[in-house]
Amino acid sequence: MPHFSIEYSANLDAKLDMGELCALVLRTVLDTGLFETGAVRVRAFRALAYAMADSLPENAFLDMSFRIGTGRSPDEKKRIGEAVFAAVSEYLAGLFETPHFALSLEIREIDPELSWKRNAIHPRLRGK
């Protein structure tokens, strides 16, 4: 049940292909071998209204949040975070050539007592 959400400033629309970025994140997450294919969801949300830093119109951000279930070691969580952050940083390298871009990632564990799920995709991908 890992959910990967990308929130980004609307001024990045002309600079990035968000579908391509979502596909990159999905591949990177799956390549770690820590999550089932049918469980991973990656989506992006554009922030139309935002204020940041010194209010220059060229300031931009991309904030990533990865919610995962319990059961992974601290080293595994660090490994997935480092893999995703490195892949996304490389993809966005051109944005770091200006002093107007901020990138962040946070991984949070979901409390299983406070999470409900129903998934018809798992059985299909498991061949059942």
C-alpha positions in Angstrom: 0.0 0.0 0.0 2.7 2.5 -0.6 1.3 5.8 -1.8 3.7 8.2 -3.4 2.4 11.8 -3.8 4.1 14.6 -5.6 3.0 18.1 -5.0 4.5 20.8 -7.3 4.2 24.5 -8.0 2.2 25.2 -11.2 5.1 27.1 -12.7 6.8 23.7 -13.3 4.2 22.6 -15.9 6.1 24.0 -18.8 9.4 22.6 -17.5 8.5 19.0 -16.6 6.6 16.0 -17.9 4.8 14.9 -14.7 3.7 11.6 -16.3 7.3 10.8 -17.1 8.4 11.7 -13.6 5.6 9.5 -12.0 6.8 6.6 -14.2 10.4 7.2 -13.1 9.4 7.1 -9.4 7.3 4.0 -10.0 10.2 2.2 -11.7 12.6 3.3 -9.0 10.4 2.1 -6.1 9.7 -1.2 -7.8 13.4 -1.7 -8.5 14.2 -1.8 -4.8 12.3 -5.0 -4.5 10.7 -3.8 -1.3 7.1 -3.5 -2.6 4.7 -5.6 -4.7 3.9 -4.3 -8.1 0.1 -4.1 -7.4 0.6 -2.0 -4.3 2.5 1.0 -5.5 0.6 4.2 -6.5 2.3 7.3 -7.7 0.5 10.5 -8.5 1.2 14.2 -8.9 -0.8 17.2 -7.8 -0.3 20.8 -9.1 -0.5 23.6 -6.6 -2.1 26.5 -8.4 -1.9 28.8 -5.4 1.3 29.0 -3.3 3.7 31.4 -1.7 7.3 30.7 -1.0 10.6 32.2 0.0 11.0 35.7 -1.3 7.9 35.6 -3.5 9.8 35.7 -6.8 7.6 34.3 -9.6 10.3 31.9 -10.8 10.6 30.2 -7.4 9.4 26.6 -7.7 9.0 23.5 -5.6 8.4 19.8 -5.8 7.6 18.1 -2.5 7.4 14.3 -2.4 5.6 12.3 0.3 5.8 8.5 0.5 3.4 6.7 2.8 4.3 3.1 3.4 3.1 0.3 5.6 5.0 -1.0 8.6 7.5 -3.8 8.4 10.6 -2.3 6.7 13.8 -1.8 8.6 15.3 1.7 9.0 18.0 0.7 6.5 15.4 -0.4 4.0 13.5 2.9 4.4 16.7 4.8 4.0 17.6 2.8 0.9 14.3 3.5 -0.8 14.5 7.2 0.1 18.0 7.6 -1.2 17.2 5.7 -4.4 14.1 7.9 -5.2 15.7 11.1 -4.2 18.8 10.4 -6.4 16.7 9.4 -9.4 14.4 12.4 -9.1 17.3 14.8 -8.4 19.0 13.5 -11.6 15.8 13.9 -13.6 15.4 17.5 -12.3 19.1 18.4 -12.6 18.4 21.4 -14.9 16.1 23.0 -12.3 19.0 23.1 -9.9 21.0 25.3 -12.3 19.0 28.2 -11.1 18.7 29.5 -7.5 14.9 29.1 -7.5 14.1 25.5 -7.0 13.4 23.4 -3.9 13.0 19.6 -3.7 12.0 17.5 -0.7 11.0 13.9 0.2 9.5 12.5 3.4 8.7 8.9 4.1 6.0 8.1 6.7 4.8 4.8 8.1 1.0 4.2 8.1 -0.5 3.0 11.3 -2.1 -0.3 10.5 -4.7 0.2 13.2 -5.9 3.4 11.5 -5.8 2.3 7.8 -8.4 0.4 5.8 -7.8 -1.0 2.3 -9.5 -3.0 -0.4 -7.5 -3.9 -3.6 -8.7 -6.0 -6.6 -5.4 -5.5 -8.4 -3.3 -7.7 -6.1 -5.1 -10.9 -7.0 -4.8 -10.2 -10.7 -1.1 -9.6 -10.5 -0.5 -12.5 -8.3 -2.2 -14.8 -10.8 -5.2 -15.7 -8.6 
